[in-house]
Amino acid sequence: MTTTVNPLRNPYLIVLALLFAVESVVLAISPIDREAWLLENVLALAFIVVMVSTYKVFPLSRISYSLIFLFMVLHEVGAHYTYAKVPYDQWWQSLFGYSLNESLGFKRNHFDRLVHLSYGLLLAYPIREIFIRIAGVRGFWGYFLPLDLTMSTSMMFELFEWGAAEVFGGELAMDYLGIQGDIWDAHKDMALASLGALIAMMVTASVNYSLQRDFAKEWQTSLKIKRRLPLGEEQVKH
């Protein structure tokens, strides 16, 4: 029997949903480029639909929902301004009285780099939770597979961006890609997402190492050969 959960009985999730809804509505008002805003939110909307439609039968932990919430908040800011034009340096100057870009030697707007790093840093843990609860992975694979999936989906997103740019072209494509003249932009974005996921999994492993008594044994067991005979060839011959 499948157990279902009522989202209306989860006050923490309701608060996160309301905060995100308010931010989304506010940032949907007069974005810098309406077409770019719509394009940026295609995948975000699809993701939200999946999250909502699966909640009753497969709710995630509060940690996972919190991490997803933080990532989506950053994404909506980038969608409103377009990632290459988020005025974070002006905000920093108004708060602290000096330019963050100048102090760090930045020659470009790096908000998109922050979000790509955050993609791995914030979403690798929810991905790990899904792998553990659905695929039953343990030990090494519970850390490697979230890293691997984060890297592959980051690559897929870069391909999606490329395809969208080819279809729409012009200024919209440049705003959506946000390469800012860097021919290695896609490579750096994927590297940062991978770095973020690696950090997330290292932190998770460190916490589990300190709390989980059988951590080393589970890790070793996960790397043992479960089937010594090659898979497939002999069955096909017969």
Order of alpha helices (4+ residues) and beta strands (2+ residues): alpha-alpha-alpha-alpha-alpha-alpha-alpha-alpha-alpha-alpha-alpha
